[in-house]
Amino acid sequence: MTSQEQDEADTRLHHQAAQRNGAPPPEGGKKQDDLGLSASNRAVTITLIIGIALMILVLMLPYLSNL
């Protein structure tokens, strides 16, 4: 058995022991991921709104200069 196979076996044993003990899976990381995803979505949305507004402004410049 190679050292890599031994490491995999150890990992499986620890995982099974945690499941047998009835310990709930850690959910703190999951909530943090949701907050990060929400912030990322918000940042992308704001960036898109600003970009679209600037494109419309640039397209409207010839018409605004005639006023």
Secondary structure, DSSP 4 states (H G I P E B T S, - for coil): --HHHHHHHHHHHHHHHHHHHTPPPP-HHHHHHHHHHHHHHHHHHHHHHHHHHHHHHHHHHHHHHT-
